[in-house]
């Protein structure tokens, strides 16, 4: 078992899918997609400036519509 694989081994592993990524993994993925495809992924909670956060939210709503409530 390598250092990244700390989960329980089971015959159901194929059905379970990948384990959730760490925050460092997600940050690296956001950087990679920016460099490779010029796609910006910005978690709104990371934006401290209200004006910038509101601008990003407005752009996202224009492109994708209002967020649906999570259930």
C-alpha positions, 0 to 999 in steps of 0.5 A: 500500500503506498502513502496516498492509498490509506483507504480500506481495500475491498472488492467493491473498490471498482464501484466506489470510485476515486476518493475525494481530493484534498484541498491541495489536489483541487488547487493544483487541478485549478492551476492546471486547467488555467494553464492548459485551457484558460479556464478560471475556477475560483471558489467564491469563499476565497475571494475577500473583496465583495465587489469582485465576489459579486462580479464573479457571481454575476458572470457565473449566473449569466453563463449558467443560471442561478444556483440550485439549492442543495438538498 
